[in-house]
Amino acid sequence: MMLNKLLVAMMASVTLVGAVQAADLSIVSGDTGNGLAFLRSQLDKFEQQTGNKVTVVPMPSSTTDQFGQYRLWLAAGNADIDVYQTDVIWAPQLAEHFTDLTEAMKDVVGNHFPSIIESQTVDGKLVAMPAFTDAPALYYRKDLLEKYGKSVPTTWTELEATAKEIMDAERGAGAAELWGFVFQGNAYEGLTCDALEWVVSNGGGQIIEADGTISINNEQAAAAIDRAAGWVGTIAPDGVLAYMEEESRGVWQLGNAVFMRNWPYAYALSNGEDSAVKGKFDVAPLPAGDGEGGRSAATLGGWNMAVSKYSPDQEAAIELVKYLASEEVQKERAINQSNLPTIPALYEDKDVLAASPFMANWKAIFEQAVPRPSAPTKTNYNEVSSMFWSAVHETLSGNGTAAENLELLEADLNDLKGDAW
């Protein structure tokens, strides 16, 4: 009897220790497509392995709205959120609120692309670990290009002409809902990404250069944005002015677009069983402009995992970040979500290439990708981007020419900059 009591006491003690050690964590995520479902599946595995519990706090899909909420929570020292899923551009702006992961990740950082680790390092502190990288491409309908004997456009001029010709012909044959090109035209961070590509691809600079110089007010940049304004209502629907990633994908996946600009996540979804374009499309680098120095340009994206310094469960939160950035999870992301890994070895993984053969080519796309000017503008980036996408949206909406709106933008940026960023 005494022995039984002793065993019960010991078991209760072990249970109590286990209960104390288990952490209740919260992670915020605004994933698009079926990203939240994928994240939940990975968190279920983490829970089984560690005994910790993780709750997902869903966020709006608009990165602009996400950033605004993050900033409010972090400024208030919110201890309810342990792990933040962060855009590649947010590191300089939120770094003071995140735990330095340098020591905790020292054994794994060498597995990732150095440039991506560098993008998440602020004042010598690693403030987030990369979960996946991102660079957009031109999605095109193979079947329609073949039907009309067209090659994949390599310039915006070719894209306009091909999109218009196929759209008109198909509409004449009864496809009344077909559009030539869909992209992200809403007034939010996504438009900064699209418009940066138009400008850089036409030799118009990077809005603000690496040394902090404001370069956006130039003829080649204006020509690129005016050209895009000409797409609205001709090869793109008027509604594109309100499109984010998912609205673009919705039109495309119903079979109602010849071309789409979007991120890699849309690839696996476009090949889903419920997709009207399954097996009928492929991807290519975004077109080049015809301005001097014109080239293909893709805005560098990507998402990372950061630990809030206000989290009461630092050790468990760091463990979760390490897990979500791991080769195991990145491989599953690449196979199931068509998200680009930040670990070079996975681009040669036979399982990854079997599921997403396009990744072999996408590596070159993002290695030449263009960063948004978050590094030179530091904590002012969000306002810079807001000013830029607003000026572009005005032009796309027919409210002034690009030259007029870029002149006003330059003045506003100079006021914001003052003596230095």
Secondary structure, 3 states (H helix, E strand, C coil): CHHHHHHHHHHHHHHHHHHHHCCEEEEEECCCCCHHHHHHHHHHHHHHHHCCEEEEEECCCCHHHHHHHHHHHHHCCCCCCCEEEEEHHHHHHHHHHECCCCCCCCCCHHHCCHHHHHHCEECCEECCEEEEEECCEEEEEHHHHHHCCCCCCCEHHHHHHHHHHHHHHHHHCCCCCCEEEECCCCCCHHHHHHHHHHHHHCCCCCCECCCCCECCCCHHHHHHHHHHHCCECCCECHHHHHCCHHHHHHHHHCCCEEEEEECCHHHHHHCCCCCCCCCCEEEECCCECCCCCCCCCCECEEEEEEEECCCCCHHHHHHHHHHHCCHHHHHHHHHHHCCECCCHHHHHCHHHHHHCCCHHHHHHHHHCCECCCHHHHHHHHHHHHHHHHHHHHHHHCCCCCHHHHHHHHHHHHHHHHCCCC
